[in-house]
């Protein structure tokens, strides 16, 4: 079979490798779609602490496909079923897992990092993922490409639940990349009163206007704080969500909030970066500052249902489709600030 093998920083090779062997308590999945995440781009550039030097790893944690082989001890799955996989496999025993927060498990093992992911034609699903409910059946109303995007959508869904986006809220989303667009779609579904999105790329602002943003602010030419205050009669936004990895943006976000406002720090920073926060404003304006990372199995299931019921259309988030052999083009597409999501699709005809 073909696989895109990661051998270390900057080294990604499409090569022939054996189909993964599976035990009698595992599944083998024929991958049909795998989308490229910002995390994949960072790993490709700088590696990952959980991937030891010299290790061959197949990345890709946003994946969907068909069950190709069912171990003799596996129950509840049949060959040919359409499935997708929530990538955070918790230990199943700790306090976080018991509370339903498997993504916060200290021993979490992530698809495409701790074990091989979806940038290959066949994927082995370990027993732990089956036992803990990480494998989901994909309804016929959801395409493989959409199913691959359930994971980043679920991460955004978790972030918005953390700050309780609702119909009374003006929501400001900083960044109109794939994550900013997903946050826009979810905020619109939640009934947000007004959605303000900022970016420095005009084409992305054009896209987000068509997907539910009431106001699009060009951060390259407009004063973000002044524009948000003008749009909110001087109060600020009830909810601010930062989707770009910028210490300056995170610091400024506190200044964009209305009294009793809520901030979701969605994008992380490098370990060496620190953010200055005006704690006087935090105190006197009674602000709430939160952050989220990853998504739970319950978040994943909720988002799969939303897409299956066509309450959210993920198709506009996909701006590039590529066969595995052109994964380097797909990576360039994902890294481009003019694009949104690139999806690898398997068994599609080669096109120019």
Residue pairs with C-beta under 8 A, 6 or more apart in sequence:
1 16
1 17
1 18
1 19
1 120
1 121
1 122
2 14
2 15
2 16
2 17
2 120
2 121
2 324
2 325
3 14
3 15
3 16
3 17
3 58
3 116
3 119
3 120
3 121
3 324
4 12
4 13
4 14
4 58
4 59
4 60
4 119
4 120
4 324
4 327
5 12
5 13
5 14
5 15
5 17
5 56
5 57
5 58
6 12
6 43
6 44
6 51
6 56
6 57
6 58
6 59
7 13
7 56
8 47
8 53
8 54
9 44
9 45
9 46
9 47
10 44
10 45
12 44
12 327
12 328
12 331
14 324
14 325
14 327
17 120
19 28
19 121
19 122
20 28
20 116
20 122
20 123
20 124
21 124
22 28
22 69
22 71
22 124
23 71
23 127
24 71
24 72
24 73
24 74
25 71
25 73
25 74
25 127
25 130
26 71
26 74
26 124
26 125
26 126
26 127
26 130
27 67
27 69
27 70
27 71
27 74
27 77
27 83
27 124
27 125
27 130
27 135
28 67
28 68
28 69
28 122
28 123
28 124
28 125
29 63
29 65
29 66
29 67
29 68
29 83
29 85
29 122
29 123
29 124
29 125
30 65
30 66
30 67
30 68
30 121
30 122
30 346
31 63
31 64
31 65
31 118
31 120
31 121
31 122
31 123
31 346
32 64
32 65
32 66
32 144
32 345
32 346
32 347
33 63
33 64
33 65
33 143
33 144
33 145
33 147
33 148
33 343
33 344
33 345
33 346
34 60
34 62
34 63
34 64
34 117
34 118
34 119
34 148
34 343
34 344
35 62
35 63
35 145
35 148
35 149
35 152
35 318
35 341
35 342
35 343
35 344
36 60
36 62
36 330
36 331
36 334
36 341
36 342
36 343
36 344
37 61
37 62
37 151
37 152
38 177
38 178
38 179
38 334
39 61
40 59
40 60
40 61
40 112
40 331
40 334
41 331
41 334
41 335
43 51
43 59
43 113
44 59
44 331
47 53
48 113
50 110
50 113
50 114
51 57
51 113
57 112
57 113
57 116
57 117
58 112
58 116
58 117
58 118
58 119
58 120
59 112
59 113
59 117
59 119
60 111
60 112
60 117
60 118
60 119
60 120
60 344
61 87
61 110
61 111
61 112
61 113
61 117
61 118
61 151
62 87
62 118
62 148
62 149
62 150
62 151
62 152
63 84
63 85
63 87
63 111
63 112
63 117
63 118
63 123
63 148
64 82
64 83
64 84
64 85
64 138
64 144
64 145
64 147
64 148
64 150
65 82
65 83
65 84
65 118
65 123
65 144
65 346
66 80
66 81
66 82
66 83
67 77
67 78
67 79
67 80
67 81
67 83
68 79
68 122
69 79
70 77
70 78
70 79
74 130
77 83
77 130
77 135
81 137
82 137
82 138
82 139
82 140
82 144
82 147
83 135
83 136
83 137
83 138
84 135
84 136
84 138
84 147
84 148
84 150
84 304
85 111
85 123
85 125
85 129
85 134
85 135
85 136
86 133
86 134
86 135
86 136
86 151
86 154
86 295
86 297
86 300
86 301
87 110
87 111
87 112
87 117
87 134
87 151
88 102
88 103
88 105
88 108
88 110
88 134
88 294
88 295
88 296
88 297
89 102
89 108
89 109
89 110
89 111
89 114
89 126
89 128
89 129
89 132
89 134
90 96
90 97
90 102
90 103
90 105
90 107
90 108
90 132
91 97
91 105
91 106
91 107
91 108
92 102
92 128
92 131
92 132
94 105
94 106
94 107
96 102
96 104
96 105
96 106
97 105
97 132
100 296
100 297
100 298
101 296
102 108
102 132
102 296
102 297
103 158
103 293
103 294
103 295
103 296
104 294
108 294
109 115
109 128
111 117
111 118
111 129
112 118
112 119
115 124
115 126
116 123
116 124
117 123
118 148
118 344
119 324
119 327
119 344
120 324
121 324
121 346
125 134
125 135
129 135
132 297
133 297
134 297
136 150
136 300
136 301
136 304
138 144
138 147
138 304
139 304
139 308
141 307
141 308
141 309
141 310
142 304
142 307
142 308
143 315
144 345
145 314
145 315
145 318
145 321
145 343
145 345
146 307
146 314
146 315
147 304
147 307
148 343
149 314
149 317
149 318
149 341
149 343
150 300
150 303
150 304
150 307
151 295
151 300
152 178
152 179
152 182
152 341
153 182
153 186
153 303
153 306
153 307
153 312
153 314
154 295
154 296
154 299
154 300
154 302
154 303
155 179
155 266
155 292
155 293
155 294
155 295
155 299
156 179
156 182
156 183
156 186
156 266
157 186
157 295
157 299
157 302
157 303
158 292
158 294
158 295
158 296
158 299
159 183
159 241
159 264
159 266
159 292
160 183
160 186
160 187
160 190
160 241
160 264
161 299
162 264
162 290
162 292
163 239
163 241
163 262
163 263
163 264
163 288
163 290
164 262
165 171
165 186
165 187
165 190
165 192
165 239
166 190
166 191
166 192
167 190
167 191
167 192
167 193
168 193
168 238
169 187
169 192
169 193
169 237
169 238
169 239
170 192
170 193
170 194
170 195
170 196
170 231
170 232
170 237
170 238
170 239
170 258
171 183
171 187
171 192
171 194
171 195
171 196
171 237
171 238
171 239
171 240
171 241
172 196
172 197
172 198
172 228
172 237
172 239
172 240
172 241
172 256
173 180
173 183
173 184
173 187
173 195
173 196
173 197
173 198
173 213
173 240
173 241
173 243
174 180
174 198
174 219
174 224
174 240
174 241
174 242
174 243
174 244
174 249
174 253
175 198
175 199
175 242
175 243
175 244
175 249
175 267
176 184
176 197
176 198
176 199
176 201
176 204
176 205
176 207
176 208
176 213
176 216
177 199
177 204
177 243
177 244
177 337
177 340
178 317
178 340
178 341
179 243
179 266
179 267
180 197
180 199
180 204
180 208
180 243
181 207
181 208
181 211
181 316
181 317
181 340
182 317
183 241
183 243
183 266
184 195
184 197
184 208
184 211
184 212
184 213
185 211
185 212
185 312
185 313
185 314
185 317
186 312
187 195
187 212
187 239
188 195
188 211
188 212
189 306
189 311
189 312
192 239
194 214
194 215
194 231
194 232
195 212
195 213
195 214
195 215
196 213
196 214
196 215
196 216
196 217
196 227
196 228
196 231
196 237
197 205
197 208
197 213
197 215
197 216
197 217
198 216
198 217
198 218
198 219
198 224
198 227
199 205
199 208
199 216
199 217
199 218
199 219
200 218
200 219
200 220
201 337
201 338
202 218
203 338
204 337
204 338
204 340
205 216
205 217
205 218
206 216
207 316
207 340
208 216
209 216
210 316
211 316
215 227
215 231
217 224
217 227
217 228
224 252
224 256
225 252
225 255
225 256
228 236
228 237
228 256
229 235
229 236
232 258
235 258
235 259
236 255
236 256
236 257
236 258
236 259
236 261
237 256
237 257
237 258
237 261
238 257
238 258
238 260
238 261
238 262
239 261
239 262
239 263
239 264
240 253
240 256
240 257
240 261
240 262
240 263
240 264
241 263
241 264
241 266
242 249
242 250
242 253
242 263
242 264
242 265
242 266
242 267
243 266
243 267
244 267
245 267
245 268
245 269
245 270
246 267
246 269
247 269
247 273
247 274
247 275
250 265
250 269
250 275
251 275
251 276
251 277
253 263
253 265
254 263
254 277
254 278
254 281
254 282
254 287
254 289
255 278
255 281
257 263
257 285
257 287
258 285
259 285
259 286
259 287
260 285
260 286
260 287
260 288
261 285
261 287
261 288
262 287
262 288
262 289
262 290
263 287
263 288
263 289
263 290
264 290
264 291
264 292
265 289
265 290
265 291
266 291
266 292
268 293
269 275
277 289
281 287
282 289
295 303
303 312
306 312
307 314
316 340
317 340
317 341
318 340
318 341
318 342
318 343
319 333
319 339
319 340
319 341
319 342
320 330
320 333
320 334
320 339
320 341
320 342
320 343
321 342
321 343
321 345
321 348
322 329
322 330
322 333
322 342
322 343
322 344
322 345
323 344
323 345
323 346
323 348
323 350
324 344
324 346
325 350
327 344
330 342
330 343
330 344
331 342
333 339
333 342
334 341
334 342
